[in-house]
Amino acid sequence: MSRDRSGSPVALELRNVVKAYPGTPPVRALDGVSMVVHPGEMAAVVGPSGSGKSTMLHIMGTLDRPTDGSVLIDGVDTAELDDKQLSALRGRKIGFVFQRFFLLAGTTAIENVANGLLYSGIDPTIRREMAVEALRRVGLDHRLTHVPSMMSGGERQRVAIARALVHSPAFILADEPTGNLDSKSSAAVMDLLRGLHDEGSTLLVITHDDRIAGSLPRQVRVLDGRIEHDNGVLSLS
């Protein structure tokens, strides 16, 4: 694992990241972004539509590669990995929670969560045991064998969160995790994420909602492809 100048371990680091798209002139969706996330942090990446936060999500999640700069995940420089190695790293080190849940219809909560370990090489029986434990952590002991159509929006998001944390990733990326929920379910999901943070999970919440961002310990505000403000400590190794 890489460490910053103080010797603290680093879960995620962006070093002067640029993401440019062809055009006349080229469009810089990210323009020299540097950011360090330590294990156990909970941060919001917040900004309006078109600010670059979605591009940051894709770069941080290794779903896209930067045009320039470096992305380090749990000490591994992703530029040194081919696509197959990068996919394996993503599966081991990053948990994803999406606005639209992306659960398999007709598949139980246990199976949906266990699918997060599908390419891990873990025995199917142990995968199911790990899935049950993850679902218990998010308060769904009573919904283990329910399929998505039998659950509320908030419960489906809890299944998605359980799937993201089942393999104990270096960090979890939550993309607008309350975007499809009513206010009561949104509050419950955010309470759950804060609870996971209290237990030691590292979470990054990508949101346009200033209220959600303001309720989290760290806010990273993005505008025009740059970090406009970060109330966390920026420390590069």
Phi and psi in degrees as GROMACS dihedral restraints (atoms count N, CA, C in turn):
[ dihedral_restraints ]
;  ai    aj    ak    al  type     phi  dphi    fc
    3     4     5     6     1   -76.0    20    10
    4     5     6     7     1   160.4    20    10
    6     7     8     9     1  -133.0    20    10
    7     8     9    10     1   152.9    20    10
    9    10    11    12     1   -85.0    20    10
   10    11    12    13     1  -173.1    20    10
   12    13    14    15     1   -64.7    20    10
   13    14    15    16     1   -24.7    20    10
   15    16    17    18     1   -84.9    20    10
   16    17    18    19     1    -5.6    20    10
   18    19    20    21     1    93.5    20    10
   19    20    21    22     1     0.1    20    10
   21    22    23    24     1   -75.4    20    10
   22    23    24    25     1   141.7    20    10
   24    25    26    27     1   -67.1    20    10
   25    26    27    28     1   154.7    20    10
   27    28    29    30     1  -124.4    20    10
   28    29    30    31     1   126.3    20    10
   30    31    32    33     1   -83.7    20    10
   31    32    33    34     1   -39.5    20    10
   33    34    35    36     1  -144.8    20    10
   34    35    36    37     1   137.3    20    10
   36    37    38    39     1  -141.8    20    10
   37    38    39    40     1   129.5    20    10
   39    40    41    42     1  -107.6    20    10
   40    41    42    43     1   128.6    20    10
   42    43    44    45     1  -118.8    20    10
   43    44    45    46     1   105.1    20    10
   45    46    47    48     1    48.4    20    10
   46    47    48    49     1    50.8    20    10
   48    49    50    51     1   -78.4    20    10
   49    50    51    52     1   131.1    20    10
   51    52    53    54     1  -121.1    20    10
   52    53    54    55     1   135.5    20    10
   54    55    56    57     1  -128.7    20    10
   55    56    57    58     1   113.5    20    10
   57    58    59    60     1  -118.5    20    10
   58    59    60    61     1   144.9    20    10
   60    61    62    63     1  -118.2    20    10
   61    62    63    64     1   145.0    20    10
   63    64    65    66     1   -58.8    20    10
   64    65    66    67     1   146.2    20    10
   66    67    68    69     1   169.2    20    10
   67    68    69    70     1   177.7    20    10
   69    70    71    72     1  -126.4    20    10
   70    71    72    73     1    95.0    20    10
   72    73    74    75     1   -79.0    20    10
   73    74    75    76     1   169.8    20    10
   75    76    77    78     1   -59.0    20    10
   76    77    78    79     1   147.9    20    10
   78    79    80    81     1   -95.5    20    10
   79    80    81    82     1   124.5    20    10
   81    82    83    84     1   -98.5    20    10
   82    83    84    85     1    99.2    20    10
   84    85    86    87     1   -70.2    20    10
   85    86    87    88     1   -32.8    20    10
   87    88    89    90     1  -128.3    20    10
   88    89    90    91     1   136.8    20    10
   90    91    92    93     1  -132.8    20    10
   91    92    93    94     1    78.8    20    10
   93    94    95    96     1    76.7    20    10
   94    95    96    97     1    51.1    20    10
   96    97    98    99     1   -89.6    20    10
   97    98    99   100     1   126.4    20    10
   99   100   101   102     1  -125.2    20    10
  100   101   102   103     1   136.0    20    10
  102   103   104   105     1  -161.7    20    10
  103   104   105   106     1   140.0    20    10
  105   106   107   108     1  -122.2    20    10
  106   107   108   109     1   133.1    20    10
  108   109   110   111     1  -121.6    20    10
  109   110   111   112     1   123.1    20    10
  111   112   113   114     1   -92.4    20    10
  112   113   114   115     1   152.9    20    10
  114   115   116   117     1   -54.9    20    10
  115   116   117   118     1   135.2    20    10
  117   118   119   120     1    89.9    20    10
  118   119   120   121     1    -2.8    20    10
  120   121   122   123     1   -78.4    20    10
  121   122   123   124     1   156.9    20    10
  123   124   125   126     1  -132.2    20    10
  124   125   126   127     1   118.1    20    10
  126   127   128   129     1  -134.1    20    10
  127   128   129   130     1   149.4    20    10
  129   130   131   132     1  -103.8    20    10
  130   131   132   133     1   132.6    20    10
  132   133   134   135     1  -102.2    20    10
  133   134   135   136     1   109.0    20    10
  135   136   137   138     1  -124.2    20    10
  136   137   138   139     1   143.9    20    10
  138   139   140   141     1   176.4    20    10
  139   140   141   142     1   162.4    20    10
  141   142   143   144     1   -72.6    20    10
  142   143   144   145     1   172.2    20    10
  144   145   146   147     1   -57.7    20    10
  145   146   147   148     1   133.9    20    10
  147   148   149   150     1    85.3    20    10
  148   149   150   151     1     4.0    20    10
  150   151   152   153     1   -76.9    20    10
  151   152   153   154     1   -22.8    20    10
  153   154   155   156     1   113.1    20    10
  154   155   156   157     1    -1.4    20    10
  156   157   158   159     1   -68.2    20    10
  157   158   159   160     1   -34.2    20    10
  159   160   161   162     1   -68.1    20    10
  160   161   162   163     1   -37.5    20    10
  162   163   164   165     1   -64.2    20    10
  163   164   165   166     1   -39.9    20    10
  165   166   167   168     1   -59.0    20    10
  166   167   168   169     1   -42.7    20    10
  168   169   170   171     1   -56.3    20    10
  169   170   171   172     1   -48.0    20    10
  171   172   173   174     1   -65.6    20    10
  172   173   174   175     1   -37.2    20    10
  174   175   176   177     1   -70.6    20    10
  175   176   177   178     1   -46.7    20    10
  177   178   179   180     1   -63.0    20    10
  178   179   180   181     1   -34.7    20    10
  180   181   182   183     1   -86.6    20    10
  181   182   183   184     1     5.2    20    10
  183   184   185   186     1    58.0    20    10
  184   185   186   187     1    23.8    20    10
  186   187   188   189     1   -79.5    20    10
  187   188   189   190     1   -15.3    20    10
  189   190   191   192     1  -145.5    20    10
  190   191   192   193     1   154.3    20    10
  192   193   194   195     1  -101.9    20    10
  193   194   195   196     1   146.5    20    10
  195   196   197   198     1   -72.4    20    10
  196   197   198   199     1   154.6    20    10
  198   199   200   201     1   -70.8    20    10
  199   200   201   202     1   -36.3    20    10
  201   202   203   204     1  -151.4    20    10
  202   203   204   205     1   161.4    20    10
  204   205   206   207     1    92.5    20    10
  205   206   207   208     1   179.7    20    10
  207   208   209   210     1  -125.5    20    10
  208   209   210   211     1   147.0    20    10
  210   211   212   213     1  -126.0    20    10
  211   212   213   214     1   120.0    20    10
  213   214   215   216     1  -113.3    20    10
  214   215   216   217     1   127.8    20    10
  216   217   218   219     1  -114.0    20    10
  217   218   219   220     1   114.0    20    10
  219   220   221   222     1    51.3    20    10
  220   221   222   223     1    38.2    20    10
  222   223   224   225     1    89.9    20    10
  223   224   225   226     1    -3.7    20    10
  225   226   227   228     1   -99.0    20    10
  226   227   228   229     1   126.1    20    10
  228   229   230   231     1   -79.0    20    10
  229   230   231   232     1   110.8    20    10
  231   232   233   234     1   -67.3    20    10
  232   233   234   235     1   -18.6    20    10
  234   235   236   237     1   -66.3    20    10
  235   236   237   238     1   -21.1    20    10
  237   238   239   240     1   -87.3    20    10
  238   239   240   241     1    -0.3    20    10
  240   241   242   243     1  -104.6    20    10
  241   242   243   244     1   141.9    20    10
  243   244   245   246     1   -80.7    20    10
  244   245   246   247     1   177.8    20    10
  246   247   248   249     1   -61.5    20    10
  247   248   249   250     1   -38.1    20    10
  249   250   251   252     1   -67.3    20    10
  250   251   252   253     1   -44.1    20    10
  252   253   254   255     1   -65.2    20    10
  253   254   255   256     1   -37.9    20    10
  255   256   257   258     1   -65.9    20    10
  256   257   258   259     1   -40.6    20    10
  258   259   260   261     1   -62.6    20    10
  259   260   261   262     1   -40.4    20    10
  261   262   263   264     1   -65.9    20    10
  262   263   264   265     1   -41.4    20    10
  264   265   266   267     1   -62.1    20    10
  265   266   267   268     1   -43.4    20    10
  267   268   269   270     1   -59.0    20    10
  268   269   270   271     1   -43.3    20    10
  270   271   272   273     1   -66.7    20    10
  271   272   273   274     1   -29.7    20    10
  273   274   275   276     1   -88.1    20    10
  274   275   276   277     1   -36.8    20    10
  276   277   278   279     1  -108.4    20    10
  277   278   279   280     1   -13.5    20    10
  279   280   281   282     1  -127.0    20    10
  280   281   282   283     1   132.7    20    10
  282   283   284   285     1  -108.5    20    10
  283   284   285   286     1   136.2    20    10
  285   286   287   288     1  -114.3    20    10
  286   287   288   289     1   135.7    20    10
  288   289   290   291     1  -126.4    20    10
  289   290   291   292     1   120.5    20    10
  291   292   293   294     1  -109.5    20    10
  292   293   294   295     1   157.3    20    10
  294   295   296   297     1   -59.0    20    10
  295   296   297   298     1   -36.7    20    10
  297   298   299   300     1   -97.5    20    10
  298   299   300   301     1    14.3    20    10
  300   301   302   303     1    72.5    20    10
  301   302   303   304     1   -52.5    20    10
  303   304   305   306     1    55.9    20    10
  304   305   306   307     1    48.5    20    10
  306   307   308   309     1   -93.7    20    10
  307   308   309   310     1   152.6    20    10
  309   310   311   312     1   -82.5    20    10
  310   311   312   313     1   121.0    20    10
  312   313   314   315     1   -64.3    20    10
  313   314   315   316     1   144.0    20    10
  315   316   317   318     1    76.6    20    10
  316   317   318   319     1     6.5    20    10
  318   319   320   321     1  -117.5    20    10
  319   320   321   322     1   133.7    20    10
  321   322   323   324     1   -65.5    20    10
  322   323   324   325     1   164.6    20    10
  324   325   326   327     1   -58.1    20    10
  325   326   327   328     1   -43.4    20    10
  327   328   329   330     1   -58.7    20    10
  328   329   330   331     1   -46.4    20    10
  330   331   332   333     1   -66.9    20    10
  331   332   333   334     1   -39.1    20    10
  333   334   335   336     1   -60.8    20    10
  334   335   336   337     1   -42.3    20    10
  336   337   338   339     1   -73.2    20    10
  337   338   339   340     1   -41.8    20    10
  339   340   341   342     1   -61.8    20    10
  340   341   342   343     1   -28.7    20    10
  342   343   344   345     1   -62.8    20    10
  343   344   345   346     1   -21.5    20    10
  345   346   347   348     1   -65.7    20    10
  346   347   348   349     1   -13.6    20    10
  348   349   350   351     1  -111.6    20    10
  349   350   351   352     1    13.2    20    10
  351   352   353   354     1   -58.0    20    10
  352   353   354   355     1   -38.0    20    10
  354   355   356   357     1  -105.1    20    10
  355   356   357   358     1    22.5    20    10
  357   358   359   360     1   -88.1    20    10
  358   359   360   361     1   -14.7    20    10
  360   361   362   363     1    82.3    20    10
  361   362   363   364     1     4.7    20    10
  363   364   365   366     1   -80.0    20    10
  364   365   366   367     1   140.1    20    10
  366   367   368   369     1   -55.5    20    10
  367   368   369   370     1   137.8    20    10
  369   370   371   372     1   -53.9    20    10
  370   371   372   373     1   -37.1    20    10
  372   373   374   375     1   -64.7    20    10
  373   374   375   376     1   -42.3    20    10
  375   376   377   378     1   -69.2    20    10
  376   377   378   379     1   -35.4    20    10
  378   379   380   381     1   -58.5    20    10
  379   380   381   382     1   -43.5    20    10
  381   382   383   384     1   -65.8    20    10
  382   383   384   385     1   -40.1    20    10
  384   385   386   387     1   -63.3    20    10
  385   386   387   388     1   -41.2    20    10
  387   388   389   390     1   -65.9    20    10
  388   389   390   391     1   -37.9    20    10
  390   391   392   393     1   -64.6    20    10
  391   392   393   394     1   -43.1    20    10
  393   394   395   396     1   -60.9    20    10
  394   395   396   397     1   -43.8    20    10
  396   397   398   399     1   -63.7    20    10
  397   398   399   400     1   -41.0    20    10
  399   400   401   402     1   -64.1    20    10
  400   401   402   403     1   -40.7    20    10
  402   403   404   405     1   -67.1    20    10
  403   404   405   406     1   -34.8    20    10
  405   406   407   408     1   -65.0    20    10
  406   407   408   409     1   -37.9    20    10
  408   409   410   411     1   -62.3    20    10
  409   410   411   412     1   -30.2    20    10
  411   412   413   414     1   -98.7    20    10
  412   413   414   415     1    12.2    20    10
  414   415   416   417     1    79.7    20    10
  415   416   417   418     1    29.3    20    10
  417   418   419   420     1  -116.5    20    10
  418   419   420   421     1    35.3    20    10
  420   421   422   423     1   -55.1    20    10
  421   422   423   424     1   -32.4    20    10
  423   424   425   426     1   -89.1    20    10
  424   425   426   427     1     3.6    20    10
  426   427   428   429     1  -126.4    20    10
  427   428   429   430     1    20.6    20    10
  429   430   431   432     1   -58.3    20    10
  430   431   432   433     1   -39.2    20    10
  432   433   434   435     1  -104.7    20    10
  433   434   435   436     1    11.7    20    10
  435   436   437   438     1   -82.7    20    10
  436   437   438   439     1   145.8    20    10
  438   439   440   441     1   -93.1    20    10
  439   440   441   442     1   162.7    20    10
  441   442   443   444     1   -53.2    20    10
  442   443   444   445     1   -37.3    20    10
  444   445   446   447     1   -66.6    20    10
  445   446   447   448     1   -15.1    20    10
  447   448   449   450     1   -95.7    20    10
  448   449   450   451     1     4.4    20    10
  450   451   452   453     1  -120.4    20    10
  451   452   453   454     1   155.8    20    10
  453   454   455   456     1   -75.2    20    10
  454   455   456   457     1   169.6    20    10
  456   457   458   459     1   -59.3    20    10
  457   458   459   460     1   -42.4    20    10
  459   460   461   462     1   -63.5    20    10
  460   461   462   463     1   -38.9    20    10
  462   463   464   465     1   -67.9    20    10
  463   464   465   466     1   -39.5    20    10
  465   466   467   468     1   -62.8    20    10
  466   467   468   469     1   -38.6    20    10
  468   469   470   471     1   -66.9    20    10
  469   470   471   472     1   -34.0    20    10
  471   472   473   474     1   -64.9    20    10
  472   473   474   475     1   -37.9    20    10
  474   475   476   477     1   -62.0    20    10
  475   476   477   478     1   -43.1    20    10
  477   478   479   480     1   -62.7    20    10
  478   479   480   481     1   -37.3    20    10
  480   481   482   483     1   -68.3    20    10
  481   482   483   484     1   -41.6    20    10
  483   484   485   486     1   -59.8    20    10
  484   485   486   487     1   -41.5    20    10
  486   487   488   489     1   -62.3    20    10
  487   488   489   490     1   -36.2    20    10
  489   490   491   492     1   -70.4    20    10
  490   491   492   493     1   -32.2    20    10
  492   493   494   495     1   -99.8    20    10
  493   494   495   496     1    -4.8    20    10
  495   496   497   498     1   -62.2    20    10
  496   497   498   499     1   -29.7    20    10
  498   499   500   501     1   -99.7    20    10
  499   500   501   502     1    16.5    20    10
  501   502   503   504     1    50.3    20    10
  502   503   504   505     1    62.6    20    10
  504   505   506   507     1   -71.1    20    10
  505   506   507   508     1   166.3    20    10
  507   508   509   510     1   -63.4    20    10
  508   509   510   511     1   -36.1    20    10
  510   511   512   513     1  -158.5    20    10
  511   512   513   514     1   161.0    20    10
  513   514   515   516     1  -113.5    20    10
  514   515   516   517     1   131.0    20    10
  516   517   518   519     1  -103.2    20    10
  517   518   519   520     1   117.7    20    10
  519   520   521   522     1  -110.8    20    10
  520   521   522   523     1   111.1    20    10
  522   523   524   525     1   -95.7    20    10
  523   524   525   526     1   106.3    20    10
  525   526   527   528     1    45.8    20    10
  526   527   528   529     1    56.6    20    10
  528   529   530   531     1   -65.8    20    10
  529   530   531   532     1   -14.7    20    10
  531   532   533   534     1  -109.8    20    10
  532   533   534   535     1     7.5    20    10
  534   535   536   537     1   -61.6    20    10
  535   536   537   538     1   -28.9    20    10
  537   538   539   540     1  -106.6    20    10
  538   539   540   541     1    17.4    20    10
  540   541   542   543     1  -116.1    20    10
  541   542   543   544     1   154.3    20    10
  543   544   545   546     1   -74.2    20    10
  544   545   546   547     1   173.0    20    10
  546   547   548   549     1   -63.1    20    10
  547   548   549   550     1   -38.3    20    10
  549   550   551   552     1   -67.0    20    10
  550   551   552   553     1   -45.3    20    10
  552   553   554   555     1   -66.9    20    10
  553   554   555   556     1   -36.9    20    10
  555   556   557   558     1   -60.6    20    10
  556   557   558   559     1   -45.2    20    10
  558   559   560   561     1   -63.3    20    10
  559   560   561   562     1   -39.2    20    10
  561   562   563   564     1   -66.5    20    10
  562   563   564   565     1   -41.3    20    10
  564   565   566   567     1   -66.0    20    10
  565   566   567   568     1   -42.4    20    10
  567   568   569   570     1   -65.7    20    10
  568   569   570   571     1   -37.4    20    10
  570   571   572   573     1   -61.4    20    10
  571   572   573   574     1   -40.2    20    10
  573   574   575   576     1   -63.1    20    10
  574   575   576   577     1   -46.0    20    10
  576   577   578   579     1   -62.0    20    10
  577   578   579   580     1   -40.3    20    10
  579   580   581   582     1   -64.1    20    10
  580   581   582   583     1   -37.3    20    10
  582   583   584   585     1   -63.7    20    10
  583   584   585   586     1   -41.2    20    10
  585   586   587   588     1   -64.4    20    10
  586   587   588   589     1   -38.8    20    10
  588   589   590   591     1   -61.9    20    10
  589   590   591   592     1   -42.4    20    10
  591   592   593   594     1   -61.6    20    10
  592   593   594   595     1   -28.8    20    10
  594   595   596   597     1   -81.9    20    10
  595   596   597   598     1    -5.9    20    10
  597   598   599   600     1   114.1    20    10
  598   599   600   601     1    -2.0    20    10
  600   601   602   603     1   -70.1    20    10
  601   602   603   604     1   148.1    20    10
  603   604   605   606     1   -98.8    20    10
  604   605   606   607     1   122.6    20    10
  606   607   608   609     1  -131.4    20    10
  607   608   609   610     1   137.0    20    10
  609   610   611   612     1  -121.5    20    10
  610   611   612   613     1   120.7    20    10
  612   613   614   615     1  -107.9    20    10
  613   614   615   616     1   116.7    20    10
  615   616   617   618     1   -92.8    20    10
  616   617   618   619     1   123.6    20    10
  618   619   620   621     1  -153.2    20    10
  619   620   621   622     1   155.8    20    10
  621   622   623   624     1  -101.5    20    10
  622   623   624   625     1    -3.4    20    10
  624   625   626   627     1   -90.0    20    10
  625   626   627   628     1   111.2    20    10
  627   628   629   630     1   -63.8    20    10
  628   629   630   631     1   -29.1    20    10
  630   631   632   633     1   -67.3    20    10
  631   632   633   634     1   -44.4    20    10
  633   634   635   636     1   -64.1    20    10
  634   635   636   637     1   -47.8    20    10
  636   637   638   639     1   -58.0    20    10
  637   638   639   640     1   -43.7    20    10
  639   640   641   642     1   -67.4    20    10
  640   641   642   643     1   -18.4    20    10
  642   643   644   645     1   -87.3    20    10
  643   644   645   646     1    -4.8    20    10
  645   646   647   648     1  -100.8    20    10
  646   647   648   649     1   156.0    20    10
  648   649   650   651     1   -62.6    20    10
  649   650   651   652     1   -30.9    20    10
  651   652   653   654     1  -131.3    20    10
  652   653   654   655     1   137.0    20    10
  654   655   656   657     1  -123.1    20    10
  655   656   657   658     1   127.3    20    10
  657   658   659   660     1  -113.8    20    10
  658   659   660   661     1   107.8    20    10
  660   661   662   663     1   -95.9    20    10
  661   662   663   664     1   128.0    20    10
  663   664   665   666     1  -113.4    20    10
  664   665   666   667     1   136.4    20    10
  666   667   668   669     1  -149.9    20    10
  667   668   669   670     1   130.3    20    10
  669   670   671   672     1    53.5    20    10
  670   671   672   673     1    39.4    20    10
  672   673   674   675     1    79.1    20    10
  673   674   675   676     1     8.2    20    10
  675   676   677   678     1  -128.7    20    10
  676   677   678   679     1   156.2    20    10
  678   679   680   681     1   -79.7    20    10
  679   680   681   682     1   112.6    20    10
  681   682   683   684     1   -80.2    20    10
  682   683   684   685     1   -35.6    20    10
  684   685   686   687     1  -156.3    20    10
  685   686   687   688     1   141.4    20    10
  687   688   689   690     1  -144.3    20    10
  688   689   690   691     1   113.6    20    10
  690   691   692   693     1   -87.0    20    10
  691   692   693   694     1     7.1    20    10
  693   694   695   696     1   -90.5    20    10
  694   695   696   697     1   175.2    20    10
  696   697   698   699     1   -90.3    20    10
  697   698   699   700     1   121.5    20    10
  699   700   701   702     1   -90.4    20    10
  700   701   702   703     1   112.6    20    10
  702   703   704   705     1  -137.5    20    10
  703   704   705   706     1   115.5    20    10
  705   706   707   708     1   -96.6    20    10
  706   707   708   709     1   139.0    20    10
